[in-house]
């Protein structure tokens, strides 16, 4: 895994990152705008 510094924070992060805040089950108490597994799959396929 290749790492880089995050701006001027000094924090080391991987160059590949995928935020997952938008994915989950809206019916399970998550935000109503979350994407379920079927809707999220294309994003994960593209990222991989």
mmCIF file as Biopython writes it, N, C-alpha, C and O atoms, coordinates in Angstrom:
data_model
#
loop_
_atom_site.group_PDB
_atom_site.id
_atom_site.type_symbol
_atom_site.label_atom_id
_atom_site.label_alt_id
_atom_site.label_comp_id
_atom_site.label_asym_id
_atom_site.label_entity_id
_atom_site.label_seq_id
_atom_site.pdbx_PDB_ins_code
_atom_site.Cartn_x
_atom_site.Cartn_y
_atom_site.Cartn_z
_atom_site.occupancy
_atom_site.B_iso_or_equiv
_atom_site.auth_seq_id
_atom_site.auth_asym_id
_atom_site.pdbx_PDB_model_num
ATOM 1   N N  . UNK A ? 1  ? 0.859   -1.174 0.000   1.0 0.0 1  A 1 
ATOM 2   C CA . UNK A ? 1  ? 0.000   0.000  0.000   1.0 0.0 1  A 1 
ATOM 3   C C  . UNK A ? 1  ? 0.900   1.229  0.000   1.0 0.0 1  A 1 
ATOM 4   O O  . UNK A ? 1  ? 1.851   1.319  0.776   1.0 0.0 1  A 1 
ATOM 5   N N  . UNK A ? 2  ? 0.588   2.157  -0.869  1.0 0.0 2  A 1 
ATOM 6   C CA . UNK A ? 2  ? 1.345   3.398  -0.950  1.0 0.0 2  A 1 
ATOM 7   C C  . UNK A ? 2  ? 0.647   4.466  -0.101  1.0 0.0 2  A 1 
ATOM 8   O O  . UNK A ? 2  ? -0.570  4.631  -0.179  1.0 0.0 2  A 1 
ATOM 9   N N  . UNK A ? 3  ? 1.420   5.180  0.699   1.0 0.0 3  A 1 
ATOM 10  C CA . UNK A ? 3  ? 0.884   6.209  1.582   1.0 0.0 3  A 1 
ATOM 11  C C  . UNK A ? 3  ? 1.402   7.579  1.189   1.0 0.0 3  A 1 
ATOM 12  O O  . UNK A ? 3  ? 2.447   7.709  0.550   1.0 0.0 3  A 1 
ATOM 13  N N  . UNK A ? 4  ? 0.652   8.595  1.584   1.0 0.0 4  A 1 
ATOM 14  C CA . UNK A ? 4  ? 1.046   9.978  1.339   1.0 0.0 4  A 1 
ATOM 15  C C  . UNK A ? 4  ? 0.596   10.829 2.533   1.0 0.0 4  A 1 
ATOM 16  O O  . UNK A ? 4  ? -0.226  10.386 3.335   1.0 0.0 4  A 1 
ATOM 17  N N  . UNK A ? 5  ? 1.119   12.016 2.648   1.0 0.0 5  A 1 
ATOM 18  C CA . UNK A ? 5  ? 0.707   12.934 3.718   1.0 0.0 5  A 1 
ATOM 19  C C  . UNK A ? 5  ? -0.580  13.645 3.331   1.0 0.0 5  A 1 
ATOM 20  O O  . UNK A ? 5  ? -0.749  14.035 2.175   1.0 0.0 5  A 1 
ATOM 21  N N  . UNK A ? 6  ? -1.477  13.816 4.272   1.0 0.0 6  A 1 
ATOM 22  C CA . UNK A ? 6  ? -2.747  14.495 4.042   1.0 0.0 6  A 1 
ATOM 23  C C  . UNK A ? 6  ? -2.559  15.977 4.315   1.0 0.0 6  A 1 
ATOM 24  O O  . UNK A ? 6  ? -2.583  16.426 5.461   1.0 0.0 6  A 1 
ATOM 25  N N  . UNK A ? 7  ? -2.372  16.723 3.240   1.0 0.0 7  A 1 
ATOM 26  C CA . UNK A ? 7  ? -2.179  18.170 3.365   1.0 0.0 7  A 1 
ATOM 27  C C  . UNK A ? 7  ? -1.057  18.522 4.319   1.0 0.0 7  A 1 
ATOM 28  O O  . UNK A ? 7  ? 0.019   17.925 4.275   1.0 0.0 7  A 1 
ATOM 29  N N  . UNK A ? 8  ? -1.308  19.487 5.175   1.0 0.0 8  A 1 
ATOM 30  C CA . UNK A ? 8  ? -0.308  19.899 6.161   1.0 0.0 8  A 1 
ATOM 31  C C  . UNK A ? 8  ? -0.561  19.289 7.538   1.0 0.0 8  A 1 
ATOM 32  O O  . UNK A ? 8  ? 0.039   19.713 8.525   1.0 0.0 8  A 1 
ATOM 33  N N  . UNK A ? 9  ? -1.462  18.279 7.606   1.0 0.0 9  A 1 
ATOM 34  C CA . UNK A ? 9  ? -1.817  17.693 8.892   1.0 0.0 9  A 1 
ATOM 35  C C  . UNK A ? 9  ? -0.728  16.781 9.432   1.0 0.0 9  A 1 
ATOM 36  O O  . UNK A ? 9  ? -0.648  16.554 10.639  1.0 0.0 9  A 1 
ATOM 37  N N  . UNK A ? 10 ? 0.123   16.249 8.532   1.0 0.0 10 A 1 
ATOM 38  C CA . UNK A ? 10 ? 1.129   15.290 8.968   1.0 0.0 10 A 1 
ATOM 39  C C  . UNK A ? 10 ? 0.580   13.873 9.031   1.0 0.0 10 A 1 
ATOM 40  O O  . UNK A ? 10 ? 1.330   12.930 9.286   1.0 0.0 10 A 1 
ATOM 41  N N  . UNK A ? 11 ? -0.707  13.714 8.803   1.0 0.0 11 A 1 
ATOM 42  C CA . UNK A ? 11 ? -1.348  12.409 8.847   1.0 0.0 11 A 1 
ATOM 43  C C  . UNK A ? 11 ? -0.988  11.619 7.597   1.0 0.0 11 A 1 
ATOM 44  O O  . UNK A ? 11 ? -1.058  12.148 6.487   1.0 0.0 11 A 1 
ATOM 45  N N  . UNK A ? 12 ? -0.604  10.359 7.766   1.0 0.0 12 A 1 
ATOM 46  C CA . UNK A ? 12 ? -0.306  9.478  6.636   1.0 0.0 12 A 1 
ATOM 47  C C  . UNK A ? 12 ? -1.566  8.704  6.273   1.0 0.0 12 A 1 
ATOM 48  O O  . UNK A ? 12 ? -2.179  8.074  7.135   1.0 0.0 12 A 1 
ATOM 49  N N  . UNK A ? 13 ? -1.951  8.747  5.010   1.0 0.0 13 A 1 
ATOM 50  C CA . UNK A ? 13 ? -3.137  8.042  4.543   1.0 0.0 13 A 1 
ATOM 51  C C  . UNK A ? 13 ? -2.788  7.266  3.276   1.0 0.0 13 A 1 
ATOM 52  O O  . UNK A ? 13 ? -1.853  7.623  2.558   1.0 0.0 13 A 1 
ATOM 53  N N  . UNK A ? 14 ? -3.547  6.199  3.007   1.0 0.0 14 A 1 
ATOM 54  C CA . UNK A ? 14 ? -3.318  5.447  1.787   1.0 0.0 14 A 1 
ATOM 55  C C  . UNK A ? 14 ? -3.777  6.275  0.598   1.0 0.0 14 A 1 
ATOM 56  O O  . UNK A ? 14 ? -4.702  7.080  0.709   1.0 0.0 14 A 1 
ATOM 57  N N  . UNK A ? 15 ? -3.134  6.075  -0.523  1.0 0.0 15 A 1 
ATOM 58  C CA . UNK A ? 15 ? -3.503  6.823  -1.728  1.0 0.0 15 A 1 
ATOM 59  C C  . UNK A ? 15 ? -4.867  6.392  -2.237  1.0 0.0 15 A 1 
ATOM 60  O O  . UNK A ? 15 ? -5.566  7.171  -2.885  1.0 0.0 15 A 1 
ATOM 61  N N  . UNK A ? 16 ? -5.247  5.162  -1.950  1.0 0.0 16 A 1 
ATOM 62  C CA . UNK A ? 16 ? -6.562  4.690  -2.368  1.0 0.0 16 A 1 
ATOM 63  C C  . UNK A ? 16 ? -7.482  4.736  -1.164  1.0 0.0 16 A 1 
ATOM 64  O O  . UNK A ? 16 ? -7.189  4.138  -0.129  1.0 0.0 16 A 1 
ATOM 65  N N  . UNK A ? 17 ? -8.574  5.433  -1.293  1.0 0.0 17 A 1 
ATOM 66  C CA . UNK A ? 17 ? -9.542  5.509  -0.203  1.0 0.0 17 A 1 
ATOM 67  C C  . UNK A ? 17 ? -10.951 5.599  -0.767  1.0 0.0 17 A 1 
ATOM 68  O O  . UNK A ? 17 ? -11.173 6.232  -1.799  1.0 0.0 17 A 1 
ATOM 69  N N  . UNK A ? 18 ? -11.883 4.978  -0.102  1.0 0.0 18 A 1 
ATOM 70  C CA . UNK A ? 18 ? -13.268 5.027  -0.546  1.0 0.0 18 A 1 
ATOM 71  C C  . UNK A ? 18 ? -14.127 5.350  0.667   1.0 0.0 18 A 1 
ATOM 72  O O  . UNK A ? 18 ? -14.273 4.524  1.568   1.0 0.0 18 A 1 
ATOM 73  N N  . UNK A ? 19 ? -14.688 6.533  0.690   1.0 0.0 19 A 1 
ATOM 74  C CA . UNK A ? 19 ? -15.574 6.897  1.782   1.0 0.0 19 A 1 
ATOM 75  C C  . UNK A ? 19 ? -16.862 6.094  1.702   1.0 0.0 19 A 1 
ATOM 76  O O  . UNK A ? 19 ? -17.399 5.883  0.615   1.0 0.0 19 A 1 
ATOM 77  N N  . UNK A ? 20 ? -17.346 5.658  2.820   1.0 0.0 20 A 1 
ATOM 78  C CA . UNK A ? 20 ? -18.521 4.779  2.813   1.0 0.0 20 A 1 
ATOM 79  C C  . UNK A ? 20 ? -19.710 5.380  3.545   1.0 0.0 20 A 1 
ATOM 80  O O  . UNK A ? 20 ? -20.643 4.654  3.887   1.0 0.0 20 A 1 
ATOM 81  N N  . UNK A ? 21 ? -19.704 6.680  3.794   1.0 0.0 21 A 1 
ATOM 82  C CA . UNK A ? 21 ? -20.806 7.288  4.512   1.0 0.0 21 A 1 
ATOM 83  C C  . UNK A ? 21 ? -22.134 7.150  3.752   1.0 0.0 21 A 1 
ATOM 84  O O  . UNK A ? 21 ? -23.198 7.104  4.370   1.0 0.0 21 A 1 
ATOM 85  N N  . UNK A ? 22 ? -22.074 7.086  2.438   1.0 0.0 22 A 1 
ATOM 86  C CA . UNK A ? 22 ? -23.299 7.046  1.630   1.0 0.0 22 A 1 
ATOM 87  C C  . UNK A ? 22 ? -23.883 5.652  1.473   1.0 0.0 22 A 1 
ATOM 88  O O  . UNK A ? 22 ? -24.910 5.487  0.816   1.0 0.0 22 A 1 
ATOM 89  N N  . UNK A ? 23 ? -23.247 4.646  2.065   1.0 0.0 23 A 1 
ATOM 90  C CA . UNK A ? 23 ? -23.696 3.275  1.871   1.0 0.0 23 A 1 
ATOM 91  C C  . UNK A ? 23 ? -24.263 2.708  3.164   1.0 0.0 23 A 1 
ATOM 92  O O  . UNK A ? 23 ? -23.714 2.932  4.242   1.0 0.0 23 A 1 
ATOM 93  N N  . UNK A ? 24 ? -25.359 1.977  3.052   1.0 0.0 24 A 1 
ATOM 94  C CA . UNK A ? 24 ? -25.978 1.368  4.223   1.0 0.0 24 A 1 
ATOM 95  C C  . UNK A ? 24 ? -27.435 1.028  3.952   1.0 0.0 24 A 1 
ATOM 96  O O  . UNK A ? 24 ? -27.883 1.031  2.805   1.0 0.0 24 A 1 
ATOM 97  N N  . UNK A ? 25 ? -28.152 0.742  4.994   1.0 0.0 25 A 1 
ATOM 98  C CA . UNK A ? 25 ? -29.577 0.407  4.877   1.0 0.0 25 A 1 
ATOM 99  C C  . UNK A ? 25 ? -30.408 1.548  5.446   1.0 0.0 25 A 1 
ATOM 100 O O  . UNK A ? 25 ? -30.435 1.760  6.658   1.0 0.0 25 A 1 
ATOM 101 N N  . UNK A ? 26 ? -31.079 2.276  4.575   1.0 0.0 26 A 1 
ATOM 102 C CA . UNK A ? 26 ? -31.910 3.396  5.032   1.0 0.0 26 A 1 
ATOM 103 C C  . UNK A ? 26 ? -32.981 2.913  6.002   1.0 0.0 26 A 1 
ATOM 104 O O  . UNK A ? 26 ? -33.314 3.623  6.952   1.0 0.0 26 A 1 
ATOM 105 N N  . UNK A ? 27 ? -33.523 1.728  5.782   1.0 0.0 27 A 1 
ATOM 106 C CA . UNK A ? 27 ? -34.580 1.190  6.634   1.0 0.0 27 A 1 
ATOM 107 C C  . UNK A ? 27 ? -34.077 0.795  8.022   1.0 0.0 27 A 1 
ATOM 108 O O  . UNK A ? 27 ? -34.876 0.609  8.939   1.0 0.0 27 A 1 
ATOM 109 N N  . UNK A ? 28 ? -32.770 0.668  8.181   1.0 0.0 28 A 1 
ATOM 110 C CA . UNK A ? 28 ? -32.199 0.258  9.465   1.0 0.0 28 A 1 
ATOM 111 C C  . UNK A ? 28 ? -31.817 1.460  10.328  1.0 0.0 28 A 1 
ATOM 112 O O  . UNK A ? 28 ? -31.001 1.342  11.242  1.0 0.0 28 A 1 
ATOM 113 N N  . UNK A ? 29 ? -32.410 2.612  10.032  1.0 0.0 29 A 1 
ATOM 114 C CA . UNK A ? 29 ? -32.147 3.792  10.852  1.0 0.0 29 A 1 
ATOM 115 C C  . UNK A ? 29 ? -31.041 4.680  10.326  1.0 0.0 29 A 1 
ATOM 116 O O  . UNK A ? 29 ? -30.689 5.678  10.955  1.0 0.0 29 A 1 
ATOM 117 N N  . UNK A ? 30 ? -30.486 4.322  9.172   1.0 0.0 30 A 1 
ATOM 118 C CA . UNK A ? 30 ? -29.467 5.168  8.571   1.0 0.0 30 A 1 
ATOM 119 C C  . UNK A ? 30 ? -30.168 6.358  7.916   1.0 0.0 30 A 1 
ATOM 120 O O  . UNK A ? 30 ? -31.394 6.460  7.957   1.0 0.0 30 A 1 
ATOM 121 N N  . UNK A ? 31 ? -29.406 7.235  7.327   1.0 0.0 31 A 1 
ATOM 122 C CA . UNK A ? 31 ? -29.997 8.359  6.610   1.0 0.0 31 A 1 
ATOM 123 C C  . UNK A ? 31 ? -30.796 7.840  5.428   1.0 0.0 31 A 1 
ATOM 124 O O  . UNK A ? 31 ? -30.442 6.817  4.841   1.0 0.0 31 A 1 
ATOM 125 N N  . UNK A ? 32 ? -31.857 8.526  5.076   1.0 0.0 32 A 1 
ATOM 126 C CA . UNK A ? 32 ? -32.709 8.041  3.984   1.0 0.0 32 A 1 
ATOM 127 C C  . UNK A ? 32 ? -32.014 8.115  2.629   1.0 0.0 32 A 1 
ATOM 128 O O  . UNK A ? 32 ? -32.477 7.507  1.664   1.0 0.0 32 A 1 
ATOM 129 N N  . UNK A ? 33 ? -30.901 8.858  2.545   1.0 0.0 33 A 1 
ATOM 130 C CA . UNK A ? 33 ? -30.187 8.990  1.279   1.0 0.0 33 A 1 
ATOM 131 C C  . UNK A ? 33 ? -29.088 7.944  1.098   1.0 0.0 33 A 1 
ATOM 132 O O  . UNK A ? 33 ? -28.364 7.983  0.104   1.0 0.0 33 A 1 
ATOM 133 N N  . UNK A ? 34 ? -28.951 7.021  2.030   1.0 0.0 34 A 1 
ATOM 134 C CA . UNK A ? 34 ? -27.919 5.992  1.866   1.0 0.0 34 A 1 
ATOM 135 C C  . UNK A ? 34 ? -28.301 5.032  0.750   1.0 0.0 34 A 1 
ATOM 136 O O  . UNK A ? 34 ? -29.481 4.822  0.466   1.0 0.0 34 A 1 
ATOM 137 N N  . UNK A ? 35 ? -27.285 4.457  0.123   1.0 0.0 35 A 1 
ATOM 138 C CA . UNK A ? 35 ? -27.481 3.495  -0.961  1.0 0.0 35 A 1 
ATOM 139 C C  . UNK A ? 35 ? -27.361 2.085  -0.407  1.0 0.0 35 A 1 
ATOM 140 O O  . UNK A ? 35 ? -26.433 1.781  0.343   1.0 0.0 35 A 1 
ATOM 141 N N  . UNK A ? 36 ? -28.307 1.220  -0.780  1.0 0.0 36 A 1 
ATOM 142 C CA . UNK A ? 36 ? -28.229 -0.162 -0.324  1.0 0.0 36 A 1 
ATOM 143 C C  . UNK A ? 36 ? -27.146 -0.917 -1.113  1.0 0.0 36 A 1 
ATOM 144 O O  . UNK A ? 36 ? -26.488 -0.345 -1.982  1.0 0.0 36 A 1 
ATOM 145 N N  . UNK A ? 37 ? -26.976 -2.186 -0.804  1.0 0.0 37 A 1 
ATOM 146 C CA . UNK A ? 37 ? -25.895 -2.969 -1.407  1.0 0.0 37 A 1 
ATOM 147 C C  . UNK A ? 37 ? -25.991 -3.014 -2.931  1.0 0.0 37 A 1 
ATOM 148 O O  . UNK A ? 37 ? -24.981 -2.861 -3.619  1.0 0.0 37 A 1 
ATOM 149 N N  . UNK A ? 38 ? -27.182 -3.220 -3.457  1.0 0.0 38 A 1 
ATOM 150 C CA . UNK A ? 38 ? -27.348 -3.294 -4.908  1.0 0.0 38 A 1 
ATOM 151 C C  . UNK A ? 38 ? -27.007 -1.973 -5.588  1.0 0.0 38 A 1 
ATOM 152 O O  . UNK A ? 38 ? -26.355 -1.961 -6.632  1.0 0.0 38 A 1 
ATOM 153 N N  . UNK A ? 39 ? -27.441 -0.875 -5.007  1.0 0.0 39 A 1 
ATOM 154 C CA . UNK A ? 39 ? -27.167 0.444  -5.591  1.0 0.0 39 A 1 
ATOM 155 C C  . UNK A ? 39 ? -25.703 0.842  -5.426  1.0 0.0 39 A 1 
ATOM 156 O O  . UNK A ? 39 ? -25.170 1.583  -6.252  1.0 0.0 39 A 1 
ATOM 157 N N  . UNK A ? 40 ? -25.044 0.359  -4.366  1.0 0.0 40 A 1 
ATOM 158 C CA . UNK A ? 40 ? -23.657 0.721  -4.094  1.0 0.0 40 A 1 
ATOM 159 C C  . UNK A ? 40 ? -22.662 -0.111 -4.901  1.0 0.0 40 A 1 
ATOM 160 O O  . UNK A ? 40 ? -21.532 0.324  -5.122  1.0 0.0 40 A 1 
ATOM 161 N N  . UNK A ? 41 ? -23.067 -1.298 -5.340  1.0 0.0 41 A 1 
ATOM 162 C CA . UNK A ? 41 ? -22.150 -2.230 -6.018  1.0 0.0 41 A 1 
ATOM 163 C C  . UNK A ? 41 ? -21.390 -1.603 -7.185  1.0 0.0 41 A 1 
ATOM 164 O O  . UNK A ? 41 ? -20.183 -1.825 -7.288  1.0 0.0 41 A 1 
ATOM 165 N N  . UNK A ? 42 ? -22.026 -0.834 -8.067  1.0 0.0 42 A 1 
ATOM 166 C CA . UNK A ? 42 ? -21.266 -0.255 -9.180  1.0 0.0 42 A 1 
ATOM 167 C C  . UNK A ? 42 ? -20.132 0.666  -8.726  1.0 0.0 42 A 1 
ATOM 168 O O  . UNK A ? 42 ? -19.085 0.727  -9.371  1.0 0.0 42 A 1 
ATOM 169 N N  . UNK A ? 43 ? -20.337 1.371  -7.630  1.0 0.0 43 A 1 
ATOM 170 C CA . UNK A ? 43 ? -19.289 2.261  -7.122  1.0 0.0 43 A 1 
ATOM 171 C C  . UNK A ? 43 ? -18.084 1.459  -6.628  1.0 0.0 43 A 1 
ATOM 172 O O  . UNK A ? 43 ? -16.937 1.834  -6.872  1.0 0.0 43 A 1 
ATOM 173 N N  . UNK A ? 44 ? -18.353 0.354  -5.933  1.0 0.0 44 A 1 
ATOM 174 C CA . UNK A ? 44 ? -17.264 -0.480 -5.440  1.0 0.0 44 A 1 
ATOM 175 C C  . UNK A ? 44 ? -16.537 -1.186 -6.588  1.0 0.0 44 A 1 
ATOM 176 O O  . UNK A ? 44 ? -15.314 -1.327 -6.554  1.0 0.0 44 A 1 
ATOM 177 N N  . UNK A ? 45 ? -17.280 -1.625 -7.595  1.0 0.0 45 A 1 
ATOM 178 C CA . UNK A ? 45 ? -16.643 -2.254 -8.760  1.0 0.0 45 A 1 
ATOM 179 C C  . UNK A ? 45 ? -15.730 -1.261 -9.449  1.0 0.0 45 A 1 
ATOM 180 O O  . UNK A ? 45 ? -14.613 -1.613 -9.830  1.0 0.0 45 A 1 
ATOM 181 N N  . UNK A ? 46 ? -16.183 -0.025 -9.615  1.0 0.0 46 A 1 
ATOM 182 C CA . UNK A ? 46 ? -15.364 1.008  -10.262 1.0 0.0 46 A 1 
ATOM 183 C C  . UNK A ? 46 ? -14.113 1.305  -9.440  1.0 0.0 46 A 1 
ATOM 184 O O  . UNK A ? 46 ? -13.027 1.469  -9.996  1.0 0.0 46 A 1 
ATOM 185 N N  . UNK A ? 47 ? -14.263 1.373  -8.129  1.0 0.0 47 A 1 
ATOM 186 C CA . UNK A ? 47 ? -13.130 1.690  -7.255  1.0 0.0 47 A 1 
ATOM 187 C C  . UNK A ? 47 ? -12.076 0.589  -7.284  1.0 0.0 47 A 1 
ATOM 188 O O  . UNK A ? 47 ? -10.878 0.869  -7.270  1.0 0.0 47 A 1 
ATOM 189 N N  . UNK A ? 48 ? -12.525 -0.656 -7.326  1.0 0.0 48 A 1 
ATOM 190 C CA . UNK A ? 48 ? -11.589 -1.786 -7.336  1.0 0.0 48 A 1 
ATOM 191 C C  . UNK A ? 48 ? -10.955 -1.891 -8.706  1.0 0.0 48 A 1 
ATOM 192 O O  . UNK A ? 48 ? -10.132 -2.777 -8.939  1.0 0.0 48 A 1 
#
